[in-house]
Amino acid sequence: MKKVSKKLALLVCLCAMNSAYAAEADEENLSKYEGEEYVVTATRTELTEKENPRSVEVITREEIENIGAVSVKDALRLATSLSIHGDSGYNGDVITIRGGDDVLVMVNGKRHASEGQFSFINQNAYTLDRINVNNVERIEILRGPDAAIYGSGAQAGIINIITRKPEKEAFTIGAATGTREMSNYYRYDTGKQGKWSAAFDMNFSKIRDLSSKAGKSLIYGPKQNFNLDVDYEMDEDNKLNLYLDYSKDKLNYYFDAFDGFDGATSTGVKALNSEKKTAVLTYDGKKDNNEFSISASYSEMERENSILDAPTAANTDREYKSWNFEVRDAIKTSENNKLVVGAEYRKDDATVFGGEQASADQYSVYLHDELYLSDKLLLTPSVRYDHHEEFGGETSPSIGATYFIADNSRFKASYNTGYRAPSLDELYGVFTHGGLFSSMGPASFAYYGNPDLKPEKTKGYELSYEHEFSKDTSAKLTYFNNKKEDAIEAVSMGDGTRNRTWDNIDEASYEGVEFEIKHDLGNGFVVSGNYDYLDAYDETTGERLEYSARNTYMLKLSWTEPVKKEWNITAWNKWYSDYRYSSSSMNSGLTNGSINTFNIVVNKRWGDKYRAFVGVDNLFNKELEDMNYYGRMWYCGAEMTF
């Protein structure tokens, strides 16, 4: 805590020291930001990164290619304060932002059906596995809670995957292979055909079985993804978009059924087959000072969890469906003010553990304002009201401010809230633990749903200072503090059995500092780095939280051939220090570890028609199995566009 306080003092001192220097800079009209990159995730409106009071990071398609990403998870490897953990067994991967795993994953600003929306196990990274990285235009990452804009599920942050839009007519074919995964992909753009344009993507991949290399079971098997994106331009101000997505996985992993009380074990292969379908229809229009949007979406997923080699096969097949309807209007009330009003209805229907059907309806209304009180001060208050048929209403306010000290220096502050509605499993499910094979006898114990659960709630604030020392050098320092209340955890039913139910008992705190810096060295060389300090604690037990590193360092050097820009070499080193994780030893609990890895990727482009790359992760073969580092990993690929 004292270390964080010292870093906060450093933030204040840095602001004070540079404000005097920045005041000497030439003042310009804020329209200068119009030429810069916009972000839409934090506010659902277009604000530049400099204007936006929230901590937002953008990963462009060029950056995705330069680090040789063969999956969306690969594309997130260098993101500030974001970590991906797991990659084994039924639970899949877990994404954390600033130490919290309540991360909302969206595609084009829309929720898709996923395990994390109905299960009691957080499996948010499965959504990323079902997205074709070759169809991604950019990724926007919002750090911190944002229920005022997006409602339930965004307590730690948001990852918004924005897909590529149909452009000129072209056909792209590509393939990639490596230690962990192999894939081939295809894309056809129709280009503008009168008022129509469309793009169709396909991706076929196979995750290799690396269980023997890793020393523990890892998911393996084939995956397929298909996407269709159709635009119809009625006129310059009115457009329709239809987005269709289909994915199918046939994955497996080696399963050990273990009763920790009686010591009985049995092994087999567990199938994790899933099929997901999504359809989104969106109308966007403009009239006078209004920009409005109407969207309707349907998403469904079927998942088969069957134990293949058991004496008597067991399965926990699941089905999940979600309907969503939203209307939104952004009204420019004056040159200095934009008001956004919206409403949303969502219905979730799922097969919970135990085989019963359960559903939940909820509706929401929200209000967001962007007000320039002066040329130097932007204020962004928001409020949202959600009504859930089970736990009633929830009001989520937030407010942010950006103060422009000068055109190269700004101070930002925001207060934000988040919450997570209980999943359908937590409300109604019955899940048996142990005894999944008939040879093991009856189940060891069961988890029972609790329909009286309240939503988890998070409140947080952040302060940041940004400064461009020159056109080549920029830096940002951020302090954040988030508190979670009524966290949902499993507790004993107190009936003399091992059975458990869910209850609101835990509190957690997440406090830390982020420092980011970037410098253009000239001649195509750019160096960048970030440092994250994190204190993440369970306030009920006083223990540090799992999946949290006290210190994370990243240093990246990138070189792009300055004339034709056909060569790019990107190398980076990432260090985790004092990382809290679960040991694979059955009774050892949580432990701390540290590791650093060096990674390098070489890209070669021939104009805009051909590209090839080769890369190595963990070049020096560092291994720490419980942190999911299994040694050196290589990969390469090529693509052609006709």
C-alpha positions as CSV (number, residue, x, y, z in Angstrom):
1,M,0.0,0.0,0.0
2,K,2.8,2.4,0.8
3,K,4.5,1.6,-2.5
4,V,1.3,2.5,-4.3
5,S,1.0,5.8,-2.4
6,K,4.5,6.7,-3.3
7,K,3.7,6.1,-7.0
8,L,0.6,8.2,-6.7
9,A,2.7,11.0,-5.2
10,L,5.1,10.6,-8.2
11,L,2.1,11.0,-10.6
12,V,1.1,14.3,-8.9
13,C,4.6,15.6,-8.9
14,L,5.1,14.7,-12.6
15,C,1.8,16.5,-13.4
16,A,2.9,19.6,-11.5
17,M,6.4,19.6,-13.0
18,N,5.3,19.3,-16.6
19,S,2.3,21.6,-16.4
20,A,4.6,24.6,-16.1
21,Y,6.5,23.5,-19.2
22,A,3.3,22.6,-21.1
23,A,1.7,26.0,-20.4
24,E,4.4,27.5,-22.7
25,A,3.2,25.4,-25.6
26,D,1.1,27.1,-28.3
27,E,-2.6,26.7,-27.7
28,E,-4.7,25.5,-30.6
29,N,-8.3,24.8,-31.2
30,L,-9.4,21.3,-30.1
31,S,-10.3,20.5,-33.7
32,K,-6.6,19.5,-34.1
33,Y,-7.6,16.1,-32.7
34,E,-9.9,15.4,-35.7
35,G,-7.0,14.0,-37.7
36,E,-6.2,11.4,-35.0
37,E,-7.4,7.9,-34.4
38,Y,-10.8,7.6,-32.8
39,V,-11.9,5.0,-30.3
40,V,-15.5,4.0,-29.8
41,T,-15.5,1.4,-27.0
42,A,-15.3,3.6,-23.9
43,T,-18.3,5.9,-24.8
44,R,-19.9,4.3,-27.9
45,T,-19.2,7.6,-29.6
46,E,-16.1,8.7,-31.5
47,L,-13.6,10.4,-29.3
48,T,-9.9,10.5,-29.9
49,E,-7.5,8.7,-27.5
50,K,-6.3,12.1,-26.3
51,E,-9.8,13.3,-25.6
52,N,-11.1,10.1,-23.9
53,P,-10.8,10.3,-20.1
54,R,-10.7,6.5,-19.8
55,S,-7.7,4.2,-20.2
56,V,-8.1,2.8,-23.7
57,E,-5.6,0.9,-25.8
58,V,-5.9,0.3,-29.5
59,I,-4.2,-2.6,-31.3
60,T,-4.2,-2.0,-35.1
61,R,-4.2,-4.6,-37.8
62,E,-0.6,-3.7,-38.7
63,E,0.5,-4.3,-35.1
64,I,-1.3,-7.7,-35.1
65,E,0.6,-8.7,-38.2
66,N,3.9,-7.4,-37.0
67,I,3.8,-9.6,-33.9
68,G,2.9,-12.7,-36.0
69,A,-0.4,-13.3,-34.2
70,V,-2.1,-16.5,-35.4
71,S,-5.0,-16.0,-32.9
72,V,-6.8,-13.2,-31.2
73,K,-5.2,-14.2,-27.9
74,D,-1.8,-13.8,-29.5
75,A,-2.8,-10.3,-30.6
76,L,-3.3,-9.3,-26.9
77,R,0.1,-10.4,-25.7
78,L,1.6,-6.9,-25.5
79,A,-1.4,-5.1,-24.1
80,T,-0.9,-3.1,-20.9
81,S,-2.2,-4.7,-17.6
82,L,-3.8,-7.6,-19.5
83,S,-2.9,-11.2,-18.9
84,I,-4.1,-14.5,-20.3
85,H,-3.9,-17.6,-18.0
86,G,-4.9,-21.2,-18.2
87,D,-5.0,-23.0,-21.6
88,S,-5.8,-26.4,-20.0
89,G,-8.8,-28.5,-19.2
90,Y,-12.5,-27.8,-19.0
91,N,-12.0,-24.3,-17.6
92,G,-10.2,-22.9,-20.6
93,D,-8.4,-19.7,-20.5
94,V,-9.0,-16.8,-18.2
95,I,-8.4,-13.2,-19.2
96,T,-7.6,-10.6,-16.5
97,I,-7.3,-6.8,-16.8
98,R,-5.8,-5.1,-13.8
99,G,-6.0,-8.4,-11.9
100,G,-9.8,-8.9,-12.4
101,D,-11.3,-11.6,-14.5
102,D,-14.7,-10.0,-15.1
103,V,-13.8,-9.0,-18.6
104,L,-16.5,-8.5,-21.2
105,V,-15.5,-9.7,-24.6
106,M,-17.5,-8.2,-27.5
107,V,-17.5,-8.3,-31.3
108,N,-18.3,-5.0,-33.0
109,G,-19.7,-3.7,-29.7
110,K,-22.1,-6.7,-29.4
111,R,-22.2,-9.6,-27.0
112,H,-21.9,-13.1,-28.4
113,A,-23.0,-16.3,-26.8
114,S,-20.3,-17.8,-24.6
115,E,-19.7,-20.0,-21.6
116,G,-19.0,-17.1,-19.3
117,Q,-22.6,-15.8,-19.7
118,F,-24.3,-18.9,-18.2
119,S,-21.6,-20.9,-16.4
120,F,-20.3,-20.4,-12.8
121,I,-16.7,-20.8,-14.3
122,N,-15.3,-17.7,-15.9
123,Q,-14.3,-18.8,-19.4
124,N,-14.2,-15.4,-21.2
125,A,-11.2,-16.4,-23.5
126,Y,-13.3,-19.1,-25.3
127,T,-15.0,-16.2,-27.1
128,L,-11.6,-15.1,-28.4
129,D,-10.8,-18.6,-29.6
130,R,-13.9,-18.5,-31.9
131,I,-12.9,-15.3,-33.7
132,N,-10.8,-15.5,-36.9
133,V,-7.8,-13.2,-36.2
134,N,-7.4,-12.6,-40.0
135,N,-10.9,-11.0,-39.9
136,V,-9.9,-8.4,-37.2
137,E,-9.3,-4.8,-38.2
138,R,-8.5,-3.5,-34.7
139,I,-8.9,-4.3,-31.1
140,E,-10.0,-1.8,-28.5
141,I,-9.3,-2.5,-24.8
142,L,-10.9,-0.5,-22.1
143,R,-9.3,-0.9,-18.6
144,G,-11.6,-0.6,-15.6
145,P,-15.4,-1.0,-14.9
146,D,-17.9,0.4,-17.3
147,A,-21.5,-0.7,-16.4
148,A,-22.8,2.8,-17.1
149,I,-22.3,2.1,-20.9
150,Y,-22.4,-1.7,-21.2
151,G,-24.3,-3.0,-18.2
152,S,-23.5,-6.4,-16.6
153,G,-20.1,-8.1,-17.0
154,A,-17.7,-5.2,-17.4
155,Q,-16.2,-5.0,-13.9
156,A,-12.5,-5.3,-14.9
157,G,-12.7,-4.1,-18.5
158,I,-13.8,-4.6,-22.0
159,I,-12.2,-6.2,-25.1
160,N,-14.0,-5.1,-28.2
161,I,-13.0,-6.9,-31.4
162,I,-13.7,-4.8,-34.5
163,T,-13.9,-6.8,-37.7
164,R,-12.7,-5.8,-41.2
165,K,-15.2,-4.1,-43.5
166,P,-15.7,-4.9,-47.2
167,E,-13.4,-2.8,-49.3
168,K,-12.1,-3.2,-52.8
169,E,-12.7,-6.5,-54.6
170,A,-10.0,-9.0,-53.6
171,F,-9.4,-12.6,-52.7
172,T,-6.9,-13.6,-49.9
173,I,-5.5,-17.0,-49.0
174,G,-3.2,-17.7,-46.2
175,A,-1.7,-20.4,-44.0
176,A,0.2,-20.6,-40.7
177,T,1.8,-23.3,-38.7
178,G,3.8,-23.7,-35.5
179,T,4.4,-25.6,-32.3
180,R,1.0,-25.0,-30.9
181,E,-1.4,-24.5,-33.8
182,M,-1.8,-24.7,-37.6
183,S,-4.4,-23.0,-39.7
184,N,-5.4,-22.0,-43.2
185,Y,-7.8,-19.1,-44.0
186,Y,-9.6,-17.5,-46.9
187,R,-11.3,-14.1,-47.5
188,Y,-13.3,-12.7,-50.4
189,D,-14.2,-9.0,-50.7
190,T,-16.8,-8.1,-53.3
191,G,-15.8,-4.5,-53.3
192,K,-18.5,-1.9,-53.9
193,Q,-21.2,-3.3,-56.2
194,G,-23.7,-0.5,-56.6
195,K,-25.2,-0.1,-53.1
196,W,-23.9,-3.4,-51.9
197,S,-20.6,-4.7,-50.6
198,A,-19.8,-7.9,-48.8
199,A,-16.9,-9.9,-47.3
200,F,-16.8,-13.6,-46.6
201,D,-14.1,-15.2,-44.3
202,M,-13.3,-18.8,-43.5
203,N,-10.7,-20.2,-41.1
204,F,-9.8,-23.8,-40.5
205,S,-7.3,-24.5,-37.7
206,K,-6.1,-27.3,-35.5
207,I,-4.6,-27.0,-32.0
208,R,-1.8,-29.6,-31.5
209,D,-1.7,-31.9,-28.6
210,L,1.2,-30.6,-26.5
211,S,0.2,-32.4,-23.2
212,S,3.4,-34.5,-23.1
213,K,5.5,-31.4,-23.7
214,A,3.7,-29.3,-21.1
215,G,3.6,-32.1,-18.5
216,K,-0.2,-31.6,-18.1
217,S,-3.4,-31.8,-20.1
218,L,-3.9,-29.1,-22.7
219,I,-6.9,-28.7,-25.0
220,Y,-6.3,-30.0,-28.6
221,G,-8.4,-30.5,-31.8
222,P,-9.8,-28.9,-34.9
223,K,-11.8,-25.6,-35.1
224,Q,-13.7,-23.8,-37.9
225,N,-14.9,-20.2,-38.3
226,F,-17.1,-18.6,-40.9
227,N,-18.1,-14.9,-41.2
228,L,-20.2,-13.0,-43.6
229,D,-20.4,-9.2,-43.5
230,V,-22.9,-7.4,-45.8
231,D,-23.4,-3.7,-46.2
232,Y,-26.3,-2.0,-48.0
233,E,-26.0,1.8,-48.5
234,M,-29.5,3.1,-49.0
235,D,-28.1,6.6,-49.4
236,E,-25.2,8.6,-47.9
237,D,-26.8,8.9,-44.5
238,N,-28.6,5.6,-44.1
239,K,-27.0,2.1,-44.0
240,L,-27.9,-1.4,-43.2
241,N,-25.4,-4.1,-42.1
242,L,-25.9,-7.9,-41.7
243,Y,-23.2,-9.8,-39.8
244,L,-23.3,-13.6,-39.6
245,D,-20.9,-15.7,-37.7
246,Y,-20.6,-19.5,-37.4
247,S,-18.0,-21.5,-35.5
248,K,-17.6,-25.2,-34.7
249,D,-15.0,-26.8,-32.4
250,K,-14.2,-30.5,-31.8
251,L,-11.7,-30.2,-28.9
252,N,-10.5,-32.8,-26.4
253,Y,-8.3,-33.0,-23.3
254,Y,-7.1,-35.8,-21.0
255,F,-9.3,-35.9,-18.0
256,D,-8.6,-37.0,-14.4
257,A,-11.6,-37.5,-12.2
258,F,-10.3,-37.1,-8.6
259,D,-12.2,-37.2,-5.3
260,G,-10.0,-35.2,-3.0
261,F,-11.8,-36.6,0.0
262,D,-11.6,-40.4,-0.8
263,G,-8.6,-40.4,-3.1
264,A,-10.4,-42.2,-5.9
265,T,-9.2,-41.4,-9.4
266,S,-10.1,-42.4,-13.0
267,T,-8.9,-41.1,-16.3
268,G,-10.3,-40.6,-19.8
269,V,-10.6,-38.2,-22.7
270,K,-13.1,-35.5,-22.4
271,A,-14.7,-33.9,-25.5
272,L,-15.4,-30.2,-25.5
273,N,-17.4,-29.9,-28.7
274,S,-19.2,-26.6,-29.4
275,E,-21.2,-25.0,-32.1
276,K,-22.0,-21.2,-32.2
277,K,-24.2,-19.2,-34.5
278,T,-24.7,-15.4,-34.4
279,A,-26.7,-13.0,-36.5
280,V,-26.7,-9.2,-36.1
281,L,-28.8,-6.7,-38.1
282,T,-27.9,-3.0,-37.7
283,Y,-29.4,0.2,-39.1
284,D,-27.3,3.4,-38.8
285,G,-28.7,6.7,-39.9
286,K,-28.0,10.4,-39.7
287,K,-30.4,13.3,-39.9
288,D,-29.7,16.9,-39.0
289,N,-27.9,16.8,-35.6
290,N,-28.8,13.1,-34.9
291,E,-26.9,9.9,-35.4
292,F,-29.0,7.0,-34.5
293,S,-28.6,3.2,-34.5
294,I,-31.0,0.3,-34.2
295,S,-29.7,-3.3,-33.9
296,A,-31.2,-6.7,-33.3
297,S,-29.1,-9.8,-32.6
298,Y,-29.5,-13.5,-31.9
299,S,-26.8,-15.7,-30.7
300,E,-26.9,-19.4,-29.7
301,M,-24.3,-22.0,-28.7
302,E,-24.5,-25.7,-28.1
303,R,-21.7,-27.3,-26.1
304,E,-21.2,-31.0,-25.5
305,N,-19.0,-32.1,-22.6
306,S,-18.7,-35.8,-22.8
307,I,-16.2,-38.2,-21.2
308,L,-15.3,-40.5,-24.1
309,D,-13.3,-43.3,-22.5
310,A,-15.2,-43.7,-19.2
311,P,-16.6,-47.1,-18.2
312,T,-20.0,-45.4,-18.6
313,A,-19.8,-42.2,-20.5
314,A,-21.1,-39.1,-18.7
315,N,-21.9,-35.8,-20.3
316,T,-23.1,-32.3,-19.4
317,D,-24.5,-31.0,-22.7
318,R,-25.4,-27.3,-22.6
319,E,-27.4,-25.0,-24.8
320,Y,-27.5,-21.2,-24.6
321,K,-29.5,-18.6,-26.5
322,S,-29.5,-14.9,-26.3
323,W,-31.7,-12.3,-27.9
324,N,-30.8,-8.6,-27.9
325,F,-32.5,-5.4,-29.2
326,E,-31.0,-1.9,-28.8
327,V,-31.8,1.6,-30.0
328,R,-29.4,4.5,-29.5
329,D,-29.4,8.2,-30.6
330,A,-26.5,10.6,-30.4
331,I,-27.7,14.2,-30.4
332,K,-25.5,17.1,-31.1
333,T,-27.2,19.7,-29.0
334,S,-24.6,22.4,-29.6
335,E,-21.0,22.8,-30.9
336,N,-19.8,21.8,-27.4
337,N,-22.2,19.1,-26.4
338,K,-23.3,15.7,-27.6
339,L,-26.0,13.7,-25.7
340,V,-26.4,10.0,-26.2
341,V,-29.6,8.2,-25.1
342,G,-30.3,4.5,-25.5
343,A,-32.4,1.5,-24.5
344,E,-31.7,-2.2,-24.6
345,Y,-33.6,-5.4,-24.1
346,R,-32.0,-8.8,-23.5
347,K,-33.3,-12.3,-23.0
348,D,-31.1,-15.2,-22.0
349,D,-32.2,-18.9,-22.2
350,A,-29.9,-21.7,-21.1
351,T,-29.7,-25.4,-20.1
352,V,-28.1,-25.1,-16.7
353,F,-26.1,-27.8,-14.9
354,G,-28.6,-30.5,-13.9
355,G,-30.4,-30.4,-17.3
356,E,-33.1,-27.9,-16.3
357,Q,-34.1,-24.9,-18.6
358,A,-33.7,-21.4,-17.1
359,S,-34.2,-18.0,-18.5
360,A,-33.7,-14.4,-17.5
361,D,-35.1,-11.1,-19.0
362,Q,-33.6,-7.7,-18.5
363,Y,-34.1,-4.2,-19.9
364,S,-31.9,-1.1,-19.7
365,V,-31.9,2.6,-20.4
366,Y,-28.8,4.8,-20.4
367,L,-27.7,8.4,-20.8
368,H,-24.3,9.7,-21.7
369,D,-23.1,13.2,-22.2
370,E,-20.0,14.7,-23.7
371,L,-19.7,18.4,-22.7
372,Y,-16.9,20.8,-23.4
373,L,-17.2,23.3,-20.5
374,S,-14.3,25.2,-22.1
375,D,-11.6,24.7,-24.8
376,K,-9.6,23.0,-22.1
377,L,-12.1,20.9,-20.1
378,L,-14.2,17.9,-21.4
379,L,-16.7,16.3,-19.1
380,T,-18.3,12.9,-19.8
381,P,-21.0,11.9,-17.2
382,S,-23.1,8.7,-17.8
383,V,-25.8,6.7,-16.0
384,R,-27.5,3.4,-16.8
385,Y,-30.4,1.6,-15.2
386,D,-30.7,-2.1,-15.6
387,H,-33.7,-4.2,-14.5
388,H,-33.3,-7.9,-14.1
389,E,-36.3,-10.1,-13.5
390,E,-34.6,-12.0,-10.6
391,F,-32.7,-9.4,-8.6
392,G,-34.5,-6.2,-9.6
393,G,-32.9,-2.9,-10.6
394,E,-29.3,-1.7,-10.7
395,T,-28.2,1.9,-11.3
396,S,-24.7,2.5,-12.6
397,P,-23.2,6.0,-12.7
398,S,-19.9,7.2,-14.0
399,I,-18.1,10.4,-14.7
400,G,-14.9,11.3,-16.5
401,A,-13.0,14.5,-17.2
402,T,-10.1,15.5,-19.5
403,Y,-8.2,18.7,-18.8
404,F,-6.0,19.9,-21.7
405,I,-3.1,21.7,-20.0
406,A,-1.7,22.3,-23.5
407,D,-1.9,20.6,-26.9
408,N,0.8,18.2,-25.8
409,S,-0.2,17.6,-22.2
410,R,-3.4,16.6,-20.4
411,F,-4.7,15.3,-17.1
412,K,-7.5,12.8,-16.9
413,A,-9.7,11.6,-14.0
414,S,-12.7,9.2,-13.9
415,Y,-15.0,7.5,-11.5
416,N,-16.7,4.3,-12.7
417,T,-18.9,1.5,-11.5
418,G,-19.5,-2.0,-12.6
419,Y,-21.5,-5.0,-11.7
420,R,-22.0,-8.7,-12.7
421,A,-25.4,-10.3,-12.7
422,P,-25.4,-13.9,-11.3
423,S,-25.1,-16.5,-14.1
424,L,-28.0,-18.9,-14.7
425,D,-25.9,-21.7,-13.2
426,E,-25.3,-19.7,-10.0
427,L,-29.0,-19.0,-9.8
428,Y,-30.5,-22.4,-10.7
429,G,-27.9,-25.0,-11.6
430,V,-27.0,-28.3,-9.9
431,F,-23.5,-29.4,-10.6
432,T,-22.0,-32.7,-9.3
433,H,-18.3,-32.6,-8.5
434,G,-16.4,-35.9,-8.6
435,G,-17.9,-39.3,-9.4
436,L,-18.2,-38.5,-13.1
437,F,-17.2,-42.1,-13.9
438,S,-19.5,-44.9,-12.8
439,S,-16.6,-46.8,-11.4
440,M,-16.2,-44.0,-8.8
441,G,-19.6,-44.4,-7.3
442,P,-21.8,-41.5,-6.3
443,A,-20.8,-37.9,-6.6
444,S,-18.5,-36.5,-3.9
445,F,-20.6,-33.4,-3.5
446,A,-22.7,-30.9,-5.4
447,Y,-23.1,-27.2,-6.1
448,Y,-26.7,-25.9,-5.8
449,G,-27.9,-22.7,-7.3
450,N,-29.1,-19.8,-5.2
451,P,-32.0,-17.7,-6.7
452,D,-31.5,-15.1,-3.9
453,L,-28.1,-14.0,-5.1
454,K,-27.4,-10.3,-5.5
455,P,-25.1,-9.0,-8.3
456,E,-21.4,-8.4,-7.7
457,K,-20.6,-4.6,-7.6
458,T,-17.4,-2.7,-8.4
459,K,-16.5,0.9,-7.8
460,G,-13.3,2.5,-9.0
461,Y,-11.5,5.6,-10.0
462,E,-8.3,6.4,-12.0
463,L,-6.0,9.4,-12.4
464,S,-3.7,9.7,-15.4
465,Y,-1.3,12.2,-16.9
466,E,-0.2,12.1,-20.6
467,H,2.6,14.1,-22.2
468,E,4.2,14.3,-25.6
469,F,7.7,15.6,-25.1
470,S,8.1,15.9,-28.9
471,K,6.7,14.4,-32.0
472,D,8.9,11.3,-31.4
473,T,8.4,10.8,-27.6
474,S,5.3,10.3,-25.5
475,A,4.5,8.9,-22.0
476,K,1.5,8.2,-19.8
477,L,1.3,7.5,-16.1
478,T,-1.9,6.1,-14.5
479,Y,-3.1,5.3,-11.0
480,F,-6.2,3.2,-10.4
481,N,-8.1,1.9,-7.5
482,N,-11.1,-0.6,-7.8
483,K,-13.1,-2.2,-5.0
484,K,-15.4,-5.2,-5.6
485,E,-18.3,-6.0,-3.2
486,D,-20.7,-9.0,-2.9
487,A,-18.4,-11.3,-4.9
488,I,-20.1,-14.6,-5.5
489,E,-18.3,-17.6,-4.0
490,A,-19.2,-21.2,-3.2
491,V,-20.0,-21.9,0.5
492,S,-21.0,-24.9,2.6
493,M,-24.7,-25.5,2.9
494,G,-24.2,-26.3,6.6
495,D,-26.3,-29.5,6.4
496,G,-23.6,-31.9,7.4
497,T,-22.8,-32.8,3.8
498,R,-20.1,-31.7,1.4
499,N,-22.7,-29.9,-0.7
500,R,-22.2,-26.2,-1.5
501,T,-24.2,-23.3,-2.7
502,W,-23.5,-19.8,-3.9
503,D,-23.5,-16.7,-1.7
504,N,-22.4,-13.0,-1.8
505,I,-19.6,-13.0,0.7
506,D,-16.3,-11.8,-0.7
507,E,-14.7,-8.4,-1.1
508,A,-11.7,-7.7,-3.2
509,S,-9.4,-4.7,-4.0
510,Y,-7.3,-3.9,-7.0
511,E,-4.9,-1.0,-6.8
512,G,-1.9,-0.2,-9.0
513,V,0.1,2.0,-11.3
514,E,0.7,1.8,-15.0
515,F,3.5,3.6,-16.9
516,E,3.7,3.6,-20.7
517,I,6.4,5.2,-22.9
518,K,7.2,5.3,-26.6
519,H,10.1,6.8,-28.6
520,D,10.8,7.0,-32.3
521,L,14.6,6.5,-32.7
522,G,14.6,7.3,-36.4
523,N,15.6,5.2,-39.4
524,G,12.6,3.0,-38.8
525,F,13.4,2.1,-35.2
526,V,10.7,2.5,-32.5
527,V,11.2,1.5,-28.9
528,S,8.3,1.3,-26.4
529,G,7.7,-0.1,-22.9
530,N,5.3,-0.4,-20.1
531,Y,5.5,-1.2,-16.4
532,D,2.5,-2.3,-14.3
533,Y,2.4,-2.5,-10.5
534,L,-0.6,-4.3,-9.0
535,D,-1.8,-5.0,-5.5
536,A,-4.8,-7.4,-5.8
537,Y,-6.2,-8.8,-2.6
538,D,-9.2,-10.7,-1.2
539,E,-10.2,-8.4,1.6
540,T,-12.1,-11.2,3.4
541,T,-9.0,-13.4,3.8
542,G,-6.2,-10.9,3.3
543,E,-4.7,-13.1,0.7
544,R,-3.4,-11.9,-2.7
545,L,-5.6,-12.9,-5.6
546,E,-4.7,-15.6,-8.1
547,Y,-3.5,-14.6,-11.6
548,S,-2.0,-11.4,-10.4
549,A,1.6,-10.3,-10.9
550,R,3.0,-7.7,-8.5
551,N,5.3,-6.3,-11.2
552,T,5.0,-6.7,-15.0
553,Y,7.6,-5.2,-17.4
554,M,7.5,-5.1,-21.2
555,L,10.1,-3.7,-23.5
556,K,9.6,-3.8,-27.3
557,L,11.9,-2.7,-30.2
558,S,10.5,-2.6,-33.7
559,W,12.2,-1.8,-37.0
560,T,10.5,-1.1,-40.3
561,E,12.6,-0.7,-43.4
562,P,12.1,3.1,-43.9
563,V,11.9,3.3,-47.7
564,K,9.6,0.6,-49.1
565,K,8.5,-0.6,-45.7
566,E,8.7,-4.2,-46.8
567,W,10.6,-5.6,-43.9
568,N,9.6,-5.4,-40.2
569,I,11.4,-7.0,-37.2
570,T,9.7,-6.8,-33.8
571,A,11.3,-8.1,-30.7
572,W,10.1,-7.8,-27.1
573,N,10.9,-9.1,-23.6
574,K,8.2,-9.5,-21.0
575,W,8.9,-10.1,-17.3
576,Y,6.4,-11.3,-14.6
577,S,7.7,-10.7,-11.1
578,D,6.0,-12.0,-7.9
579,Y,3.2,-13.7,-10.0
580,R,0.5,-15.4,-7.9
581,Y,-0.7,-18.7,-9.3
582,S,-2.0,-22.2,-8.5
583,S,0.6,-25.0,-8.3
584,S,-0.2,-28.2,-10.1
585,S,0.6,-30.0,-6.8
586,M,-2.8,-31.1,-5.4
587,N,-2.4,-29.6,-1.9
588,S,0.2,-26.9,-2.3
589,G,-2.4,-24.1,-3.0
590,L,-1.2,-20.7,-4.3
591,T,2.4,-19.8,-4.7
592,N,4.6,-17.0,-6.2
593,G,6.8,-17.2,-9.3
594,S,8.7,-15.1,-11.7
595,I,9.6,-15.5,-15.4
596,N,10.8,-13.5,-18.3
597,T,10.6,-14.4,-22.0
598,F,12.2,-13.0,-25.2
599,N,10.2,-13.1,-28.4
600,I,11.0,-12.1,-32.0
601,V,9.0,-12.0,-35.3
602,V,10.3,-11.1,-38.8
603,N,7.8,-10.0,-41.4
604,K,8.4,-9.6,-45.2
605,R,5.9,-7.8,-47.5
606,W,6.0,-7.6,-51.2
607,G,3.8,-4.6,-51.8
608,D,0.2,-5.1,-50.6
609,K,-0.2,-8.5,-52.3
610,Y,2.1,-10.9,-50.5
611,R,3.3,-11.3,-46.9
612,A,5.3,-13.9,-45.0
613,F,6.4,-14.1,-41.4
614,V,8.4,-16.3,-39.0
615,G,8.6,-16.0,-35.2
616,V,9.8,-17.6,-32.0
617,D,8.2,-17.1,-28.6
618,N,10.3,-17.7,-25.5
619,L,13.5,-17.9,-27.5
620,F,15.7,-18.9,-24.6
621,N,13.4,-21.8,-23.6
622,K,12.2,-20.6,-20.2
623,E,9.9,-23.2,-18.6
624,L,7.4,-22.8,-15.7
625,E,4.6,-25.2,-16.3
626,D,2.2,-23.9,-13.6
627,M,2.4,-20.4,-15.3
628,N,1.8,-22.0,-18.7
629,Y,5.2,-21.5,-20.1
630,Y,6.2,-24.8,-21.7
631,G,9.4,-23.8,-23.4
632,R,10.3,-22.4,-26.9
633,M,7.4,-22.1,-29.5
634,W,7.9,-21.3,-33.2
635,Y,5.5,-20.3,-35.9
636,C,5.5,-19.1,-39.5
637,G,3.0,-18.2,-42.2
638,A,2.3,-16.6,-45.5
639,E,-0.6,-15.0,-47.3
640,M,-1.4,-13.8,-50.9
641,T,-4.0,-11.4,-52.1
642,F,-5.3,-11.4,-55.7
